[in-house]
């Protein structure tokens, strides 16, 4: 089995739920404390053993390219001003990994965005991390969410959908998975029978939602090509996965540990700010005092 060394990060979405902040700034560049969301996701990929990353962007998001490019002039100025620690941060950001970029010319959905990376993957299995889903690694296991999904792929030799249970009242916001056997929900990894995009609570096959971490083989591209656009004119990865579930290897889910934040909405962003601040050694004590005072 080929090792997974590549990851695609779809980051071409409009960020509508965070307007007006995202009118001029990509939602992926909005910071959690002092680190842009997209960098946290890239770092998770790196911590999971990924060496090559493709970020799918739109023309309005070229600041993401600038962020990950080396900036020798800024490094030089910071060093001259005696701020070497900041120069080191800038240098590190420009050398995190081998990062390539591709444009999604039209907003045709997640399935289409992933399909944009077909040539880049060169038929190798690859990971996908969504550009607005950040997962804070579990303190006990210290294993990133993506790495857990990669391990599940090696175990099952099938495509993987990373999932976690979600509250009943938000089920209709996610793609919800259906296991082949309901008893399998007690396992960390289980085979899927179906997946329903944003079901009503009464129609939901479980309370386990796909939360932005996937492992795919090259076969996914054929299913994406066969997938028709939905009512919104988008190609949904859920529809492609449902077709793949009917194949011999099928599709499995991996229940990953870690705290996941949807940074595409205000509440998720605020929760992430608080939790990341509480783990920041420089400001954690001050944040605790402030929260107690409030």
VENRACOR-V906866 format. One line per field, one symbol per residue. phi: phi as a letter, one per 40 degrees, with the letter a starting at -180 (. if undefined). burial: + if it has 9 or more other ideal C-beta (glycine too) atoms within 8 Angstrom, else -. A space follows every 10 residues. Layout:
phi->???
burial->???
This chain:
phi->.cccbbabbc abccgdcbcc dccbbddccc cbgbbddccc cdccccccgc bbbbbcbbcc bccccdcccd bcccdccccc cgbccccccc ccccbcacbb bacccbcbgc dccccccdcc cfgccabbbc cbbbbcdccc cfbddccccc cccccbfbcb bcbacbcdcb dccbcbcbcc bdccccccba cbcaabcfcc dcbccabbbc bgbbbbcccd cccccccccc ccgbcccdcc cccccccdcg bbbbccchcc bcccbccccc dcdcccccbc dcbdcccccc cccc
burial->---+-+++++ +++-+--+-- ++--++++++ -++--+++++ ++++++++++ -++++++--- +-+++-++-- ---+++-++- ------+--+ +-++-++-++ ++++--++++ +++++++--+ +--+++++++ ++++++++-- --++++++++ +++--+-+++ ++++-+---- ++-++++++- ---++---++ ++-+++--+- +--+++++++ ++++++-+++ +-++--+--+ ---+++++++ +++++----+ ++++++++-+ +-+++--++- ++++++++-+ --++--++-- ----
